[in-house]
Amino acid sequence: MQERNPNKIANELSKITEGRPSSEELVFDPRSGQLVVTSQPSPDQVIATDTAENGYFG
């Protein structure tokens, strides 16, 4: 399931930047142009978790 809720995305970003573990991934969906949170990214989505860890979305 993909979650586009801004609060869910902000919560996931907080977890990532604080180094807390998560069972979900932050991904960029090129079809919508939005960040989403999902536990099962599709092949056409770009995993953005590592980018977020480096502070890009902060």
C-alpha positions as CSV (number, residue, x, y, z in Angstrom):
1,M,0.0,0.0,0.0
2,Q,1.3,3.4,-0.9
3,E,0.7,6.3,1.5
4,R,0.7,9.9,0.1
5,N,-0.4,11.5,3.3
6,P,1.9,14.4,4.0
7,N,2.0,13.6,7.8
8,K,3.0,10.0,7.0
9,I,5.8,11.2,4.7
10,A,7.0,13.7,7.3
11,N,7.0,11.0,10.0
12,E,9.0,8.7,7.7
13,L,11.5,11.5,7.0
14,S,11.9,12.0,10.7
15,K,12.6,8.3,11.3
16,I,15.1,8.3,8.5
17,T,17.0,11.4,9.5
18,E,17.1,10.2,13.2
19,G,18.4,6.8,12.1
20,R,15.4,4.9,13.5
21,P,14.6,1.6,11.8
22,S,11.5,1.4,9.6
23,S,9.8,-1.4,7.7
24,E,8.8,1.0,5.0
25,E,10.6,2.9,2.2
26,L,10.4,6.4,1.1
27,V,10.1,6.4,-2.7
28,F,9.7,8.9,-5.5
29,D,6.9,7.9,-7.9
30,P,7.8,9.4,-11.3
31,R,4.3,8.9,-12.6
32,S,2.8,11.2,-10.0
33,G,5.9,13.3,-9.3
34,Q,5.4,12.8,-5.5
35,L,7.1,11.2,-2.6
36,V,5.2,8.2,-1.2
37,V,5.8,5.8,1.7
38,T,5.4,2.1,0.9
39,S,6.5,-1.3,2.1
40,Q,6.5,-2.7,-1.5
41,P,8.0,-0.3,-4.0
42,S,7.2,-1.0,-7.6
43,P,10.1,-1.3,-10.2
44,D,9.4,2.1,-11.7
45,Q,9.6,3.9,-8.4
46,V,12.9,5.4,-7.2
47,I,13.9,4.5,-3.7
48,A,14.6,7.8,-1.9
49,T,15.4,6.5,1.6
50,D,19.2,6.8,1.2
51,T,18.8,10.2,-0.4
52,A,16.7,11.3,2.6
53,E,19.4,9.9,5.0
54,N,21.9,12.3,3.4
55,G,19.6,15.2,4.1
56,Y,18.4,16.0,0.6
57,F,14.8,16.3,1.6
58,G,15.4,18.0,4.9
